[in-house]
């Protein structure tokens, strides 16, 4: 004898939640309508069983694709820091905790907001990023900041391109250095991206010649060697050279006559 349609509908509606949860919709309805079949499991009792089955299946899937035991993920925001104290353009900065391995160019840009030093090649080739390191013995040298960590400069005194101009008490520029002035007069640069590096290189040269004047017949070679590592993508080499040469020849005490 066929069961009334309303009984089938009723049975399906009573077991629908469990059937869907277990993934056996037709079987649940069929079991309810089959003569002599076991009584349908109450929803309250079937739900935990279905949930257990579902969770068991899910656990197996997670276990199969889970990473090997012992692998620990560490947040990328955890940095080992080191203290940095430095004298920049006459002002003492720090101590500041900076991430170990942070490049000096990034420290200048992001911590001190001194963006005049340019990040060019990032490989220490173009020398657009150099700063001047002043040594205790009175000498100075260029150091590339794109490949030198900030902590290398701990305890040192440096000058950036921002430190060459003369400023009043309000911080306003009231004059530029002789090298900067000659670069302007000779139109030595076009885009200006490499100019900070050339200014620092020429400044180191002028200061060295103040301590050790060069023979007149060695002026051209000396200037070429001082600027040789710096790359200008606008090919402004000749005008850079001419500007530096004029400063060297017109500044008293930088050139000595041959004996």
Secondary structure, DSSP 4 states (H G I P E B T S, - for coil): -PPPHHHHHHHHHHHHHHHHHHT-HHHHHHHHHSTTPPPPPPHHHHHHHHHHHHHHHHHHHHHHHSPPTT-----TT---EEEEEEEETTEEEEEEEEETT-BHHHIIIIIS----S---SSSSSS-TT-EEEEPTTS-EEEE-SSSSBGGGGTT-EEE-GGGSSEE-TTS-EEE--HHHHHHHHTT--SS-TTHHHHHHHHHHHHHHHHHS-EEGGGHHHHHHHHHTT---TT--HHHHHHHHHHHHHHSTTSEE---
